[in-house]
Structures are given as structure tokens and as C-alpha cells.
Amino acid sequence: IDHLVHTLVERVVPYYALKQQRQDLNFEGPDIEIKKRIDIHKRAEKYHKDQIEHVEDARYLVASQSQPSRKYDVDVDAYSCNCLDFP
């Protein structure tokens, strides 16, 4: 366990601290989560109302763009979706 703590403190934490500093100074682009969210927002604009079915309260069934017969369960309140691309 000492080796694990040493590795985390001496290598992992400094690596991510430096990575965050580079992102803060705009030397690197947005992190993976932000990139994924930007991609999701761009794809969301391609949907039409007829591809979204209101199920109940904040739950919807949304047709897949690549396989229209497949529908994904989206819960707006729980911020969840059962599609593979959801972060």
C-alpha cells in the first residue's frame, strides 16, 4: 500500500495538476467530458419533434439517429440516458 500511496502522490497527482494548469491557460483544449457534451449538443440540434415521444413527467423515448427503429430512454430530471454516447 505504501507503493500505491507513493505513486499517487509523486506521479499521478502532479500529472493531473499540470494537465489542469495547461487547460486553465488554454494550452490544451477542453477535457473529455466537455468535448463529449459539446458533441451531444451538436447532435441534439439534428432531432425533430417526431423523433421524441413523451412517456411520463420528465421521461422521453428518443429515436436513434443511426437506427431510427431503436429508441433510448431519457430522463431529464435524473439526467440519464441509456444510449452508449451519454457521458
VMD Tcl script that draws the C-alpha trace (Angstrom):
set ca {
  {0.00 0.00 0.00}
  {2.97 2.32 0.62}
  {3.99 1.94 -3.02}
  {0.47 2.85 -4.16}
  {0.36 5.97 -1.98}
  {3.83 6.96 -3.18}
  {2.82 6.52 -6.83}
  {-0.36 8.55 -6.36}
  {1.37 11.39 -4.51}
  {4.57 11.54 -6.55}
  {3.33 10.77 -10.06}
  {-0.43 10.76 -10.56}
  {-1.41 13.91 -8.66}
  {1.35 16.08 -10.20}
  {0.45 14.79 -13.69}
  {-3.21 15.80 -13.34}
  {-2.36 19.07 -11.61}
  {-0.11 20.05 -14.53}
  {-2.74 18.88 -17.03}
  {-5.34 21.09 -15.32}
  {-2.95 24.07 -15.38}
  {-2.40 23.59 -19.12}
  {-6.15 23.51 -19.68}
  {-6.67 26.60 -17.50}
  {-4.10 28.50 -19.58}
  {-5.69 27.30 -22.86}
  {-2.60 25.34 -23.89}
  {-4.82 22.28 -24.17}
  {-8.40 22.01 -25.30}
  {-11.37 21.17 -23.13}
  {-11.34 17.95 -21.16}
  {-13.04 14.82 -22.43}
  {-16.31 15.49 -20.60}
  {-16.64 18.98 -22.10}
  {-15.79 17.67 -25.59}
  {-18.45 14.97 -25.20}
  {-21.08 17.48 -24.02}
  {-20.33 19.79 -26.97}
  {-20.74 16.83 -29.33}
  {-24.04 15.85 -27.69}
  {-25.42 19.39 -28.03}
  {-24.47 19.50 -31.72}
  {-26.19 16.16 -32.38}
  {-29.25 17.16 -30.34}
  {-29.93 20.00 -32.78}
  {-30.48 17.43 -35.55}
  {-33.50 15.84 -33.86}
  {-37.07 16.61 -34.92}
  {-40.13 16.63 -32.65}
  {-41.49 13.50 -34.31}
  {-38.41 11.56 -33.13}
  {-39.16 12.31 -29.46}
  {-42.00 10.63 -27.58}
  {-43.08 11.90 -24.16}
  {-43.59 8.94 -21.81}
  {-44.30 10.49 -18.39}
  {-43.20 13.50 -16.35}
  {-39.58 14.06 -17.39}
  {-39.12 10.76 -19.29}
  {-38.89 10.54 -23.07}
  {-38.18 7.94 -25.72}
  {-35.83 9.31 -28.35}
  {-35.19 7.59 -31.69}
  {-31.60 6.81 -32.57}
  {-30.13 8.87 -35.42}
  {-28.30 5.86 -36.89}
  {-31.04 3.26 -36.22}
  {-34.44 5.02 -36.20}
  {-36.25 1.87 -35.03}
  {-34.17 1.88 -31.83}
  {-35.33 4.19 -29.03}
  {-33.44 5.43 -25.99}
  {-34.92 6.17 -22.58}
  {-34.08 9.73 -21.50}
  {-34.89 11.05 -18.03}
  {-34.42 14.82 -17.88}
  {-34.80 15.04 -14.09}
  {-32.33 12.23 -13.38}
  {-30.06 13.46 -16.19}
  {-29.76 9.95 -17.60}
  {-29.96 8.17 -20.92}
  {-29.38 4.51 -21.77}
  {-27.55 5.26 -25.02}
  {-23.85 4.44 -25.38}
  {-22.82 8.03 -26.11}
  {-24.22 9.51 -22.92}
  {-21.46 10.61 -20.55}
}
mol new
graphics top color blue
foreach p $ca { graphics top sphere $p radius 0.5 }
foreach p [lrange $ca 0 end-1] q [lrange $ca 1 end] { graphics top cylinder $p $q radius 0.2 }
display resetview
